[in-house]
Amino acid sequence: MTGYRGRFAPTPSGALHFGSLIAALASFLDARRAGGEWLVRIEDIDPPRCPAGAADTILRQLEAFGLHWDGPIRWQHDRDAAYAAALARLETLGLAYPCSCSRKQWRQYPVYPGWCREGVLEPGKPVAWRLRSDLGLHPVIWQDRLFGEQRFDPAELGDVVLQRKDGLWAYQLAVVVDDADQDISDVVRGFDLLDNTPWQRQLQHALALPEPRYLHLPLIVNREGQKLSKQNLAPALPLADSEVRPLLYRALAALDQAPPAELSTAPVDEQLAWANGQWDPHRIRPEAHRRE
Ligand code: GLU
């Protein structure tokens, strides 16, 4: 074992599409090439957004593409106590605070101006919990494996929400707690999450958690330049082997791995064995967006 631990962490708001295949495949190959482990975590912290059956569909799709994961699946709906403990710790450290403000109130500011930092502005109203961005890293810097050094000013990030007014956990807190709890060494995911990373770095720093390496991938967009999603009718990944093979090949090509033409109809395991032997993330052109 190399100590490498990667993960694919889909939100089960619908079936996987070509864009999610890119993230799943790249994180899988990066882990396997390193002789490491690859975990799957279902990020179902927002039940109203997660229709019944979507997580099952995702797992069947991963299997159809030969992306077999290690160990048990982690479900975020089981992790309430861990997120609550992290929030309590931040509160004890003076790094999280309750906030009664509504977005309407701070509409004319680019980010929430921190009015409740020294005490809830309107006691008795429901509160969200926010992270103090002014007491942490200045600036927030990390090295992306594809996009190089990233630098953010905490004042421009604002005090990110950790728990919503309705009690649901925010993605930023859950992802940081679980990446650390699962000993994730490497995060490989789409470019749309690159600008979430500074909040995650802030939280890791505040909670004294290790910093994983980050590799963000060009985001696959449709002809109109929109991220593929259920809303813009991106087709779900197929399950039938005859459709899976050419699509897997297309995904390898979209990751700039230059698969040989004869691989395009080869069985999934053969394509993955080839890709595993060849995987080189440095071949990926560092573009934020890539046409489907
Ligand atoms: N759950 C997030 C999504 O599906 C991805 C989280 C991550 O990879 O950090 O967009």
Boltz pocket constraint, residues with backbone or C-beta under 6 A from the ligand:
constraints:
  - pocket:
      binder: B
      contacts: [[A, 8], [A, 9], [A, 10], [A, 11], [A, 43], [A, 175], [A, 188], [A, 189], [A, 193]]
      max_distance: 6.0
